[in-house]
Amino acid sequence: MKILSFRYNDVVSFGPKVKKEEAVWDVLAIQEALQVLPSFATTIVEGMTAGFEFVEQSRKLVEAAQNSENPEQFKYAFTDIEWLAPIPRTTKNIICVGKNYQDHAKEMGAESAPENLMIFTKAPTSIAADGQTISAHADVTSALDYEGELAVVIGKKGKNIPTKLAYDYVFGYTIANDITARDLQAKHKQFFLGKSLDGACPMGPYLVTKDEIPNPHSLSIVTKVNDEIRQNGSTKDMIFTIEEIISEISRLVTLEPGDVILTGTPAGVGKGMNPPTYLASGDVVKVSIEGIGTLVNRFE
């Protein structure tokens, strides 16, 4: 199921994409009007705690709407909604994996791939949506860079998760762009500030449930800047697998529903070009991942 978060008539909601239409079902409106279920989550993060039952409940709501006297009242065209990030606000920092593709590690100056997981975070205030115009932050940086990534969305609480059970804790996947101010990153000798500017973590367009992506390590990742291909990689080239990432993080940090883990970026970032080529006002960045869709943002 492809689920999206959105705002319609100043009300925040969520729901699955309408099959074969550029539209979304408003499952909260369906439940309120038809009272299909004894109870239903009021936020997408709350829903994820129920696991696959949340998906089944959403399907029951959609079926009830389709069988109602006026199904059209419960679905909205994409052009009539304001898109939000699939997880509009994480409960804690977004967790990120650095240099998880060998070619990217090399282009960033590393002599060899990291032997241990490299973790940093981005502030939740950096979250932005598909289609959102993002500031180029020219007042604080002249080296704004892109990093197209597969993002894993955690669906249930876990600590000390064994590698072989890691996928039990995954609800689904989305696309993220780990926007980075390289000069701030160098100035402060750490990652947090240079990666947490407002809008520096656009995500979307959809949260795709894990049943639709049986092998997340065989997905193409393509990033374009103004329709020029900059990154053309595959998740099969990750150094640390998703299972290893989840297991290792959970040894030290309790994972919770709605936590988002960015799994790293392939080679082809602006800093790795000769000469380095950073984002400027007017640039449009598109990150496409097989099975999920395309995340598009303009910078001004």
C-alpha atoms as an extended CHARMM CRD file, in Angstrom:
* protein
*
       300  EXT
         1         1  MET       CA              0.0000000000        0.0000000000        0.0000000000  PROA      1               0.0000000000
         2         2  LYS       CA              1.1750000000        3.5220000000       -0.8230000000  PROA      2               0.0000000000
         3         3  ILE       CA              0.1880000000        5.8760000000        1.9990000000  PROA      3               0.0000000000
         4         4  LEU       CA              0.5320000000        9.6380000000        2.0110000000  PROA      4               0.0000000000
         5         5  SER       CA              0.0510000000       12.4170000000        4.5260000000  PROA      5               0.0000000000
         6         6  PHE       CA             -1.6590000000       15.6050000000        3.4190000000  PROA      6               0.0000000000
         7         7  ARG       CA             -3.5730000000       18.7220000000        4.3940000000  PROA      7               0.0000000000
         8         8  TYR       CA             -7.0450000000       19.3580000000        2.9420000000  PROA      8               0.0000000000
         9         9  ASN       CA             -9.1510000000       22.3790000000        3.9240000000  PROA      9               0.0000000000
        10        10  ASP       CA             -6.6800000000       23.0850000000        6.7350000000  PROA      10              0.0000000000
        11        11  VAL       CA             -7.1420000000       19.5930000000        8.1940000000  PROA      11              0.0000000000
        12        12  VAL       CA             -4.1960000000       17.1790000000        8.3860000000  PROA      12              0.0000000000
        13        13  SER       CA             -5.0140000000       13.6120000000        7.3930000000  PROA      13              0.0000000000
        14        14  PHE       CA             -3.5690000000       10.5310000000        5.7050000000  PROA      14              0.0000000000
        15        15  GLY       CA             -4.6490000000        7.6350000000        3.5430000000  PROA      15              0.0000000000
        16        16  PRO       CA             -3.7820000000        5.2770000000        0.7120000000  PROA      16              0.0000000000
        17        17  LYS       CA             -3.3540000000        6.3430000000       -2.8780000000  PROA      17              0.0000000000
        18        18  VAL       CA             -6.4290000000        5.6330000000       -5.0000000000  PROA      18              0.0000000000
        19        19  LYS       CA             -5.6090000000        2.8320000000       -7.4190000000  PROA      19              0.0000000000
        20        20  LYS       CA             -5.1490000000        4.0190000000      -11.0180000000  PROA      20              0.0000000000
        21        21  GLU       CA             -5.9430000000        7.6240000000      -10.0200000000  PROA      21              0.0000000000
        22        22  GLU       CA             -3.8880000000       10.6250000000       -8.9640000000  PROA      22              0.0000000000
        23        23  ALA       CA             -5.9150000000       10.9180000000       -5.7880000000  PROA      23              0.0000000000
        24        24  VAL       CA             -5.9550000000        9.8920000000       -2.1300000000  PROA      24              0.0000000000
        25        25  TRP       CA             -8.5620000000        8.3170000000        0.1450000000  PROA      25              0.0000000000
        26        26  ASP       CA             -9.1530000000       10.2550000000        3.3810000000  PROA      26              0.0000000000
        27        27  VAL       CA             -9.4770000000        7.3610000000        5.8280000000  PROA      27              0.0000000000
        28        28  LEU       CA            -10.1010000000        9.6600000000        8.7970000000  PROA      28              0.0000000000
        29        29  ALA       CA            -13.0680000000       11.2330000000        7.0210000000  PROA      29              0.0000000000
        30        30  ILE       CA            -14.3810000000        7.7880000000        6.0640000000  PROA      30              0.0000000000
        31        31  GLN       CA            -14.2090000000        6.5240000000        9.6400000000  PROA      31              0.0000000000
        32        32  GLU       CA            -15.8250000000        9.6770000000       11.0180000000  PROA      32              0.0000000000
        33        33  ALA       CA            -18.7110000000        9.5760000000        8.5530000000  PROA      33              0.0000000000
        34        34  LEU       CA            -19.3620000000        5.8350000000        8.2930000000  PROA      34              0.0000000000
        35        35  GLN       CA            -18.1000000000        4.5140000000       11.6500000000  PROA      35              0.0000000000
        36        36  VAL       CA            -16.7730000000        1.3730000000        9.9700000000  PROA      36              0.0000000000
        37        37  LEU       CA            -14.4370000000        0.3460000000       12.7950000000  PROA      37              0.0000000000
        38        38  PRO       CA            -14.8640000000        0.3430000000       16.5890000000  PROA      38              0.0000000000
        39        39  SER       CA            -11.8050000000        2.6240000000       16.7160000000  PROA      39              0.0000000000
        40        40  PHE       CA             -9.1270000000        3.8770000000       14.3530000000  PROA      40              0.0000000000
        41        41  ALA       CA             -5.8150000000        5.7100000000       14.7060000000  PROA      41              0.0000000000
        42        42  THR       CA             -5.8960000000        9.4920000000       14.4840000000  PROA      42              0.0000000000
        43        43  THR       CA             -2.2940000000        9.8100000000       13.2540000000  PROA      43              0.0000000000
        44        44  ILE       CA             -0.1990000000        7.7340000000       10.9000000000  PROA      44              0.0000000000
        45        45  VAL       CA              2.3870000000        7.0230000000       13.6170000000  PROA      45              0.0000000000
        46        46  GLU       CA             -0.3370000000        5.7780000000       15.9660000000  PROA      46              0.0000000000
        47        47  GLY       CA             -1.6400000000        3.5460000000       13.1870000000  PROA      47              0.0000000000
        48        48  MET       CA              1.7500000000        1.9990000000       12.5020000000  PROA      48              0.0000000000
        49        49  THR       CA              1.9170000000        0.6160000000       16.0230000000  PROA      49              0.0000000000
        50        50  ALA       CA             -0.8090000000       -1.8370000000       14.9680000000  PROA      50              0.0000000000
        51        51  GLY       CA              1.4370000000       -3.1870000000       12.2070000000  PROA      51              0.0000000000
        52        52  PHE       CA             -0.2250000000       -4.8990000000        9.2640000000  PROA      52              0.0000000000
        53        53  GLU       CA             -3.5960000000       -4.6200000000       11.0310000000  PROA      53              0.0000000000
        54        54  PHE       CA             -3.3990000000       -0.8740000000       10.2880000000  PROA      54              0.0000000000
        55        55  VAL       CA             -3.1180000000       -1.6790000000        6.5800000000  PROA      55              0.0000000000
        56        56  GLU       CA             -6.0950000000       -4.0500000000        6.7760000000  PROA      56              0.0000000000
        57        57  GLN       CA             -8.1480000000       -1.4540000000        8.6360000000  PROA      57              0.0000000000
        58        58  SER       CA             -7.3370000000        1.1250000000        5.9540000000  PROA      58              0.0000000000
        59        59  ARG       CA             -8.4630000000       -1.3190000000        3.2710000000  PROA      59              0.0000000000
        60        60  LYS       CA            -11.7560000000       -1.9000000000        5.1030000000  PROA      60              0.0000000000
        61        61  LEU       CA            -12.3380000000        1.8460000000        5.2630000000  PROA      61              0.0000000000
        62        62  VAL       CA            -11.6390000000        2.2600000000        1.5540000000  PROA      62              0.0000000000
        63        63  GLU       CA            -13.9850000000       -0.6340000000        0.7270000000  PROA      63              0.0000000000
        64        64  ALA       CA            -16.7320000000        0.9520000000        2.8330000000  PROA      64              0.0000000000
        65        65  ALA       CA            -16.2700000000        4.2630000000        1.0460000000  PROA      65              0.0000000000
        66        66  GLN       CA            -16.4200000000        2.5830000000       -2.3620000000  PROA      66              0.0000000000
        67        67  ASN       CA            -19.7100000000        0.9190000000       -1.3750000000  PROA      67              0.0000000000
        68        68  SER       CA            -21.2190000000        4.1100000000        0.0440000000  PROA      68              0.0000000000
        69        69  GLU       CA            -23.7280000000        6.3430000000       -1.7360000000  PROA      69              0.0000000000
        70        70  ASN       CA            -21.1180000000        8.9940000000       -2.5190000000  PROA      70              0.0000000000
        71        71  PRO       CA            -17.5650000000        7.6130000000       -2.6860000000  PROA      71              0.0000000000
        72        72  GLU       CA            -16.2280000000       10.7960000000       -4.3130000000  PROA      72              0.0000000000
        73        73  GLN       CA            -16.6520000000       12.7850000000       -1.0960000000  PROA      73              0.0000000000
        74        74  PHE       CA            -13.9310000000       10.6980000000        0.5380000000  PROA      74              0.0000000000
        75        75  LYS       CA            -11.1850000000       11.0900000000       -2.0580000000  PROA      75              0.0000000000
        76        76  TYR       CA             -9.2520000000       14.1420000000       -3.1580000000  PROA      76              0.0000000000
        77        77  ALA       CA             -7.2510000000       14.8210000000       -6.2900000000  PROA      77              0.0000000000
        78        78  PHE       CA             -3.5390000000       15.3270000000       -5.7380000000  PROA      78              0.0000000000
        79        79  THR       CA             -3.9180000000       18.8200000000       -7.1810000000  PROA      79              0.0000000000
        80        80  ASP       CA             -6.3800000000       19.7320000000       -4.3950000000  PROA      80              0.0000000000
        81        81  ILE       CA             -4.2350000000       18.7400000000       -1.4140000000  PROA      81              0.0000000000
        82        82  GLU       CA             -1.1080000000       20.0560000000        0.2380000000  PROA      82              0.0000000000
        83        83  TRP       CA              1.3900000000       17.2260000000        0.3820000000  PROA      83              0.0000000000
        84        84  LEU       CA              3.1200000000       16.5690000000        3.6910000000  PROA      84              0.0000000000
        85        85  ALA       CA              6.0640000000       14.3060000000        4.4440000000  PROA      85              0.0000000000
        86        86  PRO       CA              4.7930000000       10.7380000000        5.0680000000  PROA      86              0.0000000000
        87        87  ILE       CA              5.8970000000       11.1570000000        8.6930000000  PROA      87              0.0000000000
        88        88  PRO       CA              5.2230000000       14.8940000000        9.1250000000  PROA      88              0.0000000000
        89        89  ARG       CA              7.1460000000       15.0460000000       12.3880000000  PROA      89              0.0000000000
        90        90  THR       CA              9.3440000000       12.3840000000       13.9250000000  PROA      90              0.0000000000
        91        91  THR       CA              9.2730000000       11.9370000000       17.7000000000  PROA      91              0.0000000000
        92        92  LYS       CA             13.0540000000       12.3460000000       17.8450000000  PROA      92              0.0000000000
        93        93  ASN       CA             15.8980000000       13.1980000000       15.4790000000  PROA      93              0.0000000000
        94        94  ILE       CA             16.0310000000       11.5300000000       12.0750000000  PROA      94              0.0000000000
        95        95  ILE       CA             18.7250000000        8.8220000000       12.2290000000  PROA      95              0.0000000000
        96        96  CYS       CA             21.1980000000        8.7840000000        9.3400000000  PROA      96              0.0000000000
        97        97  VAL       CA             23.9300000000        6.4290000000        8.1500000000  PROA      97              0.0000000000
        98        98  GLY       CA             27.0370000000        8.0470000000        6.7030000000  PROA      98              0.0000000000
        99        99  LYS       CA             29.2870000000        6.7070000000        3.9290000000  PROA      99              0.0000000000
       100       100  ASN       CA             27.2910000000        3.4960000000        3.4780000000  PROA      100             0.0000000000
       101       101  TYR       CA             28.2410000000        3.1340000000       -0.2030000000  PROA      101             0.0000000000
       102       102  GLN       CA             31.8970000000        2.4970000000       -0.9790000000  PROA      102             0.0000000000
       103       103  ASP       CA             32.0570000000        4.7590000000       -4.0460000000  PROA      103             0.0000000000
       104       104  HSD       CA             30.4900000000        7.6010000000       -2.0720000000  PROA      104             0.0000000000
       105       105  ALA       CA             32.9610000000        7.1140000000        0.7760000000  PROA      105             0.0000000000
       106       106  LYS       CA             35.7640000000        7.3280000000       -1.7810000000  PROA      106             0.0000000000
       107       107  GLU       CA             34.4470000000       10.5060000000       -3.4330000000  PROA      107             0.0000000000
       108       108  MET       CA             34.2370000000       12.1060000000        0.0190000000  PROA      108             0.0000000000
       109       109  GLY       CA             37.9450000000       11.4810000000        0.5510000000  PROA      109             0.0000000000
       110       110  ALA       CA             37.9410000000        8.2650000000        2.5750000000  PROA      110             0.0000000000
       111       111  GLU       CA             40.8380000000        5.9160000000        1.8310000000  PROA      111             0.0000000000
       112       112  SER       CA             38.6780000000        2.9040000000        2.5830000000  PROA      112             0.0000000000
       113       113  ALA       CA             35.0910000000        2.0400000000        3.4470000000  PROA      113             0.0000000000
       114       114  PRO       CA             34.1480000000        2.4310000000        7.1290000000  PROA      114             0.0000000000
       115       115  GLU       CA             34.5470000000       -0.6810000000        9.2360000000  PROA      115             0.0000000000
       116       116  ASN       CA             31.8750000000        0.3990000000       11.6990000000  PROA      116             0.0000000000
       117       117  LEU       CA             28.4860000000        2.0030000000       11.3060000000  PROA      117             0.0000000000
       118       118  MET       CA             28.7370000000        5.7980000000       11.0320000000  PROA      118             0.0000000000
       119       119  ILE       CA             25.6820000000        7.4870000000       12.5670000000  PROA      119             0.0000000000
       120       120  PHE       CA             24.5550000000       11.1140000000       12.7550000000  PROA      120             0.0000000000
       121       121  THR       CA             21.1680000000       12.7990000000       13.0600000000  PROA      121             0.0000000000
       122       122  LYS       CA             19.0930000000       15.5590000000       11.5310000000  PROA      122             0.0000000000
       123       123  ALA       CA             16.6560000000       17.6960000000       13.5080000000  PROA      123             0.0000000000
       124       124  PRO       CA             12.9480000000       16.8960000000       13.0050000000  PROA      124             0.0000000000
       125       125  THR       CA             12.4270000000       20.5590000000       12.0660000000  PROA      125             0.0000000000
       126       126  SER       CA             14.3750000000       19.8160000000        8.8640000000  PROA      126             0.0000000000
       127       127  ILE       CA             11.5470000000       17.6380000000        7.4980000000  PROA      127             0.0000000000
       128       128  ALA       CA              9.9550000000       18.8700000000        4.2630000000  PROA      128             0.0000000000
       129       129  ALA       CA              7.4540000000       17.4200000000        1.7980000000  PROA      129             0.0000000000
       130       130  ASP       CA              7.4240000000       16.3320000000       -1.8110000000  PROA      130             0.0000000000
       131       131  GLY       CA              6.7830000000       19.3510000000       -4.0100000000  PROA      131             0.0000000000
       132       132  GLN       CA              7.7790000000       21.8150000000       -1.3020000000  PROA      132             0.0000000000
       133       133  THR       CA             10.0130000000       24.7190000000       -2.2790000000  PROA      133             0.0000000000
       134       134  ILE       CA             13.0770000000       24.7360000000       -0.0400000000  PROA      134             0.0000000000
       135       135  SER       CA             15.3100000000       27.6460000000        0.8540000000  PROA      135             0.0000000000
       136       136  ALA       CA             18.8050000000       27.5440000000       -0.6320000000  PROA      136             0.0000000000
       137       137  HSD       CA             19.9370000000       29.2240000000        2.6270000000  PROA      137             0.0000000000
       138       138  ALA       CA             22.2920000000       31.5030000000        0.7150000000  PROA      138             0.0000000000
       139       139  ASP       CA             22.6550000000       33.6660000000        3.8300000000  PROA      139             0.0000000000
       140       140  VAL       CA             24.4760000000       30.8840000000        5.7190000000  PROA      140             0.0000000000
       141       141  THR       CA             25.9260000000       28.5180000000        3.0940000000  PROA      141             0.0000000000
       142       142  SER       CA             27.4450000000       28.5010000000       -0.3700000000  PROA      142             0.0000000000
       143       143  ALA       CA             27.8730000000       24.7320000000       -0.4910000000  PROA      143             0.0000000000
       144       144  LEU       CA             24.3980000000       23.1810000000       -0.3070000000  PROA      144             0.0000000000
       145       145  ASP       CA             24.4900000000       19.5710000000       -1.4990000000  PROA      145             0.0000000000
       146       146  TYR       CA             22.0210000000       16.7550000000       -2.2390000000  PROA      146             0.0000000000
       147       147  GLU       CA             22.0440000000       13.0740000000       -1.2070000000  PROA      147             0.0000000000
       148       148  GLY       CA             19.2890000000       10.7970000000       -2.4950000000  PROA      148             0.0000000000
       149       149  GLU       CA             18.5700000000        7.9780000000       -0.0420000000  PROA      149             0.0000000000
       150       150  LEU       CA             16.2720000000        5.0860000000        0.7950000000  PROA      150             0.0000000000
       151       151  ALA       CA             14.6030000000        5.7740000000        4.1510000000  PROA      151             0.0000000000
       152       152  VAL       CA             13.3570000000        3.0350000000        6.4720000000  PROA      152             0.0000000000
       153       153  VAL       CA             10.3370000000        3.7790000000        8.6690000000  PROA      153             0.0000000000
       154       154  ILE       CA             10.1620000000        1.8710000000       11.9440000000  PROA      154             0.0000000000
       155       155  GLY       CA              6.7650000000        0.4420000000       12.9030000000  PROA      155             0.0000000000
       156       156  LYS       CA              7.2130000000       -0.8850000000       16.4280000000  PROA      156             0.0000000000
       157       157  LYS       CA              9.2980000000       -0.3180000000       19.5210000000  PROA      157             0.0000000000
       158       158  GLY       CA             12.4790000000       -2.3510000000       19.8300000000  PROA      158             0.0000000000
       159       159  LYS       CA             15.7290000000       -2.6260000000       21.7670000000  PROA      159             0.0000000000
       160       160  ASN       CA             18.5980000000       -5.0690000000       21.1690000000  PROA      160             0.0000000000
       161       161  ILE       CA             16.9380000000       -6.3140000000       17.9850000000  PROA      161             0.0000000000
       162       162  PRO       CA             18.6170000000       -9.4240000000       16.5120000000  PROA      162             0.0000000000
       163       163  THR       CA             19.6920000000       -8.9810000000       12.8970000000  PROA      163             0.0000000000
       164       164  LYS       CA             17.4990000000      -11.8640000000       11.7410000000  PROA      164             0.0000000000
       165       165  LEU       CA             14.4130000000      -10.1950000000       13.2660000000  PROA      165             0.0000000000
       166       166  ALA       CA             15.1150000000       -6.6500000000       12.0680000000  PROA      166             0.0000000000
       167       167  TYR       CA             12.5030000000       -6.6200000000        9.2900000000  PROA      167             0.0000000000
       168       168  ASP       CA              9.7920000000       -7.3560000000       11.8620000000  PROA      168             0.0000000000
       169       169  TYR       CA             10.3210000000       -3.7940000000       13.0810000000  PROA      169             0.0000000000
       170       170  VAL       CA             10.0530000000       -2.1530000000        9.6510000000  PROA      170             0.0000000000
       171       171  PHE       CA              6.7050000000       -0.6970000000        8.6330000000  PROA      171             0.0000000000
       172       172  GLY       CA              7.7530000000        0.5850000000        5.2410000000  PROA      172             0.0000000000
       173       173  TYR       CA             10.0060000000        2.7400000000        3.0950000000  PROA      173             0.0000000000
       174       174  THR       CA             10.1040000000        6.2200000000        1.6420000000  PROA      174             0.0000000000
       175       175  ILE       CA             12.5460000000        8.4860000000       -0.2310000000  PROA      175             0.0000000000
       176       176  ALA       CA             14.6790000000       11.1220000000        1.4810000000  PROA      176             0.0000000000
       177       177  ASN       CA             17.0970000000       13.7950000000        0.3160000000  PROA      177             0.0000000000
       178       178  ASP       CA             19.7890000000       14.3680000000        2.9230000000  PROA      178             0.0000000000
       179       179  ILE       CA             20.4670000000       18.0230000000        2.1080000000  PROA      179             0.0000000000
       180       180  THR       CA             23.8210000000       19.1110000000        3.5200000000  PROA      180             0.0000000000
       181       181  ALA       CA             25.6250000000       22.4360000000        3.8890000000  PROA      181             0.0000000000
       182       182  ARG       CA             29.1640000000       21.1710000000        3.3220000000  PROA      182             0.0000000000
       183       183  ASP       CA             30.8400000000       24.3760000000        4.4810000000  PROA      183             0.0000000000
       184       184  LEU       CA             28.9330000000       24.3750000000        7.7750000000  PROA      184             0.0000000000
       185       185  GLN       CA             29.7360000000       20.6930000000        8.1800000000  PROA      185             0.0000000000
       186       186  ALA       CA             33.4460000000       21.5050000000        7.8610000000  PROA      186             0.0000000000
       187       187  LYS       CA             33.2620000000       24.6430000000       10.0020000000  PROA      187             0.0000000000
       188       188  HSD       CA             31.6090000000       22.9710000000       12.9950000000  PROA      188             0.0000000000
       189       189  LYS       CA             33.5760000000       19.6970000000       12.7190000000  PROA      189             0.0000000000
       190       190  GLN       CA             30.3690000000       17.6660000000       13.0570000000  PROA      190             0.0000000000
       191       191  PHE       CA             27.2760000000       16.9110000000       10.9790000000  PROA      191             0.0000000000
       192       192  PHE       CA             24.2300000000       18.0850000000       12.9480000000  PROA      192             0.0000000000
       193       193  LEU       CA             24.0760000000       21.8050000000       12.1280000000  PROA      193             0.0000000000
       194       194  GLY       CA             25.0990000000       21.4590000000        8.4820000000  PROA      194             0.0000000000
       195       195  LYS       CA             22.4390000000       18.8110000000        7.9410000000  PROA      195             0.0000000000
       196       196  SER       CA             19.5840000000       20.3070000000        9.9800000000  PROA      196             0.0000000000
       197       197  LEU       CA             18.7420000000       23.5240000000        8.1450000000  PROA      197             0.0000000000
       198       198  ASP       CA             15.0160000000       24.0670000000        7.6810000000  PROA      198             0.0000000000
       199       199  GLY       CA             13.8450000000       21.9180000000        4.7680000000  PROA      199             0.0000000000
       200       200  ALA       CA             17.0690000000       19.8750000000        4.7100000000  PROA      200             0.0000000000
       201       201  CYS       CA             15.2420000000       16.5460000000        4.9170000000  PROA      201             0.0000000000
       202       202  PRO       CA             12.5130000000       16.3600000000        2.2780000000  PROA      202             0.0000000000
       203       203  MET       CA             10.7680000000       12.9800000000        2.3060000000  PROA      203             0.0000000000
       204       204  GLY       CA              8.0780000000       11.3430000000        0.2040000000  PROA      204             0.0000000000
       205       205  PRO       CA              6.0340000000       11.2250000000       -1.8030000000  PROA      205             0.0000000000
       206       206  TYR       CA              4.7020000000        7.9930000000       -0.2950000000  PROA      206             0.0000000000
       207       207  LEU       CA              5.2680000000        5.6520000000        2.6020000000  PROA      207             0.0000000000
       208       208  VAL       CA              5.2470000000        2.2480000000        0.8910000000  PROA      208             0.0000000000
       209       209  THR       CA              4.4610000000       -0.7090000000        3.1430000000  PROA      209             0.0000000000
       210       210  LYS       CA              7.1850000000       -3.3360000000        3.3310000000  PROA      210             0.0000000000
       211       211  ASP       CA              5.0430000000       -6.0620000000        1.7320000000  PROA      211             0.0000000000
       212       212  GLU       CA              5.2870000000       -4.1570000000       -1.5650000000  PROA      212             0.0000000000
       213       213  ILE       CA              9.1040000000       -4.1000000000       -1.4360000000  PROA      213             0.0000000000
       214       214  PRO       CA             10.1490000000       -7.6640000000       -0.5940000000  PROA      214             0.0000000000
       215       215  ASN       CA             13.8410000000       -6.9730000000       -1.3010000000  PROA      215             0.0000000000
       216       216  PRO       CA             14.9030000000       -3.4250000000       -0.3730000000  PROA      216             0.0000000000
       217       217  HSD       CA             18.4830000000       -4.2730000000       -1.3940000000  PROA      217             0.0000000000
       218       218  SER       CA             17.7210000000       -4.4090000000       -5.1050000000  PROA      218             0.0000000000
       219       219  LEU       CA             16.3350000000       -0.9330000000       -5.7660000000  PROA      219             0.0000000000
       220       220  SER       CA             17.7170000000        1.6500000000       -8.1720000000  PROA      220             0.0000000000
       221       221  ILE       CA             18.3520000000        5.1700000000       -6.8250000000  PROA      221             0.0000000000
       222       222  VAL       CA             18.5860000000        8.0090000000       -9.3340000000  PROA      222             0.0000000000
       223       223  THR       CA             19.0840000000       11.6710000000       -8.4220000000  PROA      223             0.0000000000
       224       224  LYS       CA             18.7000000000       14.3970000000      -11.0320000000  PROA      224             0.0000000000
       225       225  VAL       CA             19.4950000000       18.0980000000      -10.7400000000  PROA      225             0.0000000000
       226       226  ASN       CA             17.6400000000       20.0860000000      -13.3990000000  PROA      226             0.0000000000
       227       227  ASP       CA             17.0610000000       16.7480000000      -15.1950000000  PROA      227             0.0000000000
       228       228  GLU       CA             20.7940000000       15.9690000000      -15.3140000000  PROA      228             0.0000000000
       229       229  ILE       CA             21.5400000000       12.5730000000      -13.7730000000  PROA      229             0.0000000000
       230       230  ARG       CA             23.9850000000       13.0280000000      -10.8970000000  PROA      230             0.0000000000
       231       231  GLN       CA             23.5070000000        9.8180000000       -8.9140000000  PROA      231             0.0000000000
       232       232  ASN       CA             22.6980000000        6.4570000000      -10.4860000000  PROA      232             0.0000000000
       233       233  GLY       CA             23.1230000000        3.6930000000       -7.9370000000  PROA      233             0.0000000000
       234       234  SER       CA             21.4990000000        0.6860000000       -6.3430000000  PROA      234             0.0000000000
       235       235  THR       CA             20.7270000000       -0.2970000000       -2.7700000000  PROA      235             0.0000000000
       236       236  LYS       CA             22.5260000000       -3.5900000000       -3.4570000000  PROA      236             0.0000000000
       237       237  ASP       CA             25.7530000000       -1.6460000000       -2.9810000000  PROA      237             0.0000000000
       238       238  MET       CA             25.1250000000       -0.7520000000        0.6710000000  PROA      238             0.0000000000
       239       239  ILE       CA             28.0740000000       -1.6090000000        2.9080000000  PROA      239             0.0000000000
       240       240  PHE       CA             25.8650000000       -2.2130000000        5.9390000000  PROA      240             0.0000000000
       241       241  THR       CA             22.5020000000       -3.8500000000        5.2420000000  PROA      241             0.0000000000
       242       242  ILE       CA             19.2070000000       -2.5860000000        6.6070000000  PROA      242             0.0000000000
       243       243  GLU       CA             19.0920000000       -5.5160000000        9.0330000000  PROA      243             0.0000000000
       244       244  GLU       CA             22.5740000000       -4.7030000000       10.3290000000  PROA      244             0.0000000000
       245       245  ILE       CA             21.7520000000       -1.0020000000       10.6430000000  PROA      245             0.0000000000
       246       246  ILE       CA             18.5730000000       -1.6080000000       12.6500000000  PROA      246             0.0000000000
       247       247  SER       CA             20.2090000000       -4.1870000000       14.8940000000  PROA      247             0.0000000000
       248       248  GLU       CA             23.2690000000       -2.0610000000       15.6650000000  PROA      248             0.0000000000
       249       249  ILE       CA             21.3290000000        1.1560000000       16.3310000000  PROA      249             0.0000000000
       250       250  SER       CA             18.8850000000       -0.6700000000       18.6050000000  PROA      250             0.0000000000
       251       251  ARG       CA             21.7370000000       -1.9490000000       20.7740000000  PROA      251             0.0000000000
       252       252  LEU       CA             22.2860000000        1.6380000000       21.8980000000  PROA      252             0.0000000000
       253       253  VAL       CA             19.0580000000        3.5280000000       21.1560000000  PROA      253             0.0000000000
       254       254  THR       CA             15.5020000000        2.2700000000       21.6230000000  PROA      254             0.0000000000
       255       255  LEU       CA             13.7250000000        2.4340000000       18.2820000000  PROA      255             0.0000000000
       256       256  GLU       CA             10.1060000000        3.6110000000       18.2670000000  PROA      256             0.0000000000
       257       257  PRO       CA              7.2080000000        3.7740000000       15.7940000000  PROA      257             0.0000000000
       258       258  GLY       CA              7.7070000000        6.6820000000       13.4120000000  PROA      258             0.0000000000
       259       259  ASP       CA             11.4970000000        6.6820000000       13.6760000000  PROA      259             0.0000000000
       260       260  VAL       CA             13.0620000000        7.2630000000       10.2580000000  PROA      260             0.0000000000
       261       261  ILE       CA             16.4720000000        5.8610000000        9.3020000000  PROA      261             0.0000000000
       262       262  LEU       CA             18.2570000000        7.2170000000        6.2210000000  PROA      262             0.0000000000
       263       263  THR       CA             20.4200000000        4.3920000000        4.8740000000  PROA      263             0.0000000000
       264       264  GLY       CA             23.1170000000        6.3120000000        3.0020000000  PROA      264             0.0000000000
       265       265  THR       CA             23.6700000000        7.7100000000       -0.4660000000  PROA      265             0.0000000000
       266       266  PRO       CA             25.4240000000        6.4350000000       -3.6110000000  PROA      266             0.0000000000
       267       267  ALA       CA             28.2510000000        8.2980000000       -5.3470000000  PROA      267             0.0000000000
       268       268  GLY       CA             27.5420000000       11.3990000000       -7.3860000000  PROA      268             0.0000000000
       269       269  VAL       CA             26.9820000000       14.1640000000       -4.8290000000  PROA      269             0.0000000000
       270       270  GLY       CA             27.9210000000       17.7270000000       -5.6720000000  PROA      270             0.0000000000
       271       271  LYS       CA             30.9850000000       17.7450000000       -3.4530000000  PROA      271             0.0000000000
       272       272  GLY       CA             32.3900000000       14.7420000000       -5.3190000000  PROA      272             0.0000000000
       273       273  MET       CA             32.3040000000       16.4860000000       -8.7210000000  PROA      273             0.0000000000
       274       274  ASN       CA             35.3390000000       18.1700000000      -10.2780000000  PROA      274             0.0000000000
       275       275  PRO       CA             34.9700000000       20.9980000000       -9.5950000000  PROA      275             0.0000000000
       276       276  PRO       CA             32.4270000000       20.6280000000       -6.7550000000  PROA      276             0.0000000000
       277       277  THR       CA             28.9780000000       21.6850000000       -7.9670000000  PROA      277             0.0000000000
       278       278  TYR       CA             26.4930000000       22.7650000000       -5.3450000000  PROA      278             0.0000000000
       279       279  LEU       CA             22.8140000000       23.6540000000       -5.4070000000  PROA      279             0.0000000000
       280       280  ALA       CA             21.7140000000       27.1650000000       -6.3130000000  PROA      280             0.0000000000
       281       281  SER       CA             18.4760000000       29.1120000000       -6.3460000000  PROA      281             0.0000000000
       282       282  GLY       CA             16.2310000000       27.8040000000       -9.1180000000  PROA      282             0.0000000000
       283       283  ASP       CA             17.5880000000       24.2430000000       -9.0800000000  PROA      283             0.0000000000
       284       284  VAL       CA             15.1200000000       21.3480000000       -9.0700000000  PROA      284             0.0000000000
       285       285  VAL       CA             16.2080000000       18.0570000000       -7.5040000000  PROA      285             0.0000000000
       286       286  LYS       CA             14.4300000000       14.7770000000       -8.2530000000  PROA      286             0.0000000000
       287       287  VAL       CA             15.2110000000       11.5850000000       -6.3390000000  PROA      287             0.0000000000
       288       288  SER       CA             13.6460000000        8.4120000000       -7.7610000000  PROA      288             0.0000000000
       289       289  ILE       CA             13.6670000000        5.0090000000       -6.0760000000  PROA      289             0.0000000000
       290       290  GLU       CA             12.2690000000        1.9340000000       -7.7380000000  PROA      290             0.0000000000
       291       291  GLY       CA              8.9430000000        0.8700000000       -6.2520000000  PROA      291             0.0000000000
       292       292  ILE       CA              8.3800000000        4.0960000000       -4.3320000000  PROA      292             0.0000000000
       293       293  GLY       CA              8.2380000000        7.0110000000       -6.7520000000  PROA      293             0.0000000000
       294       294  THR       CA              9.9780000000       10.3660000000       -7.2310000000  PROA      294             0.0000000000
       295       295  LEU       CA             10.6430000000       13.0570000000       -4.6370000000  PROA      295             0.0000000000
       296       296  VAL       CA             10.7870000000       16.5200000000       -6.2220000000  PROA      296             0.0000000000
       297       297  ASN       CA             11.8980000000       19.7940000000       -4.6390000000  PROA      297             0.0000000000
       298       298  ARG       CA             12.7950000000       23.2230000000       -5.9620000000  PROA      298             0.0000000000
       299       299  PHE       CA             15.3740000000       25.3960000000       -4.2120000000  PROA      299             0.0000000000
       300       300  GLU       CA             15.0740000000       29.1600000000       -3.9900000000  PROA      300             0.0000000000
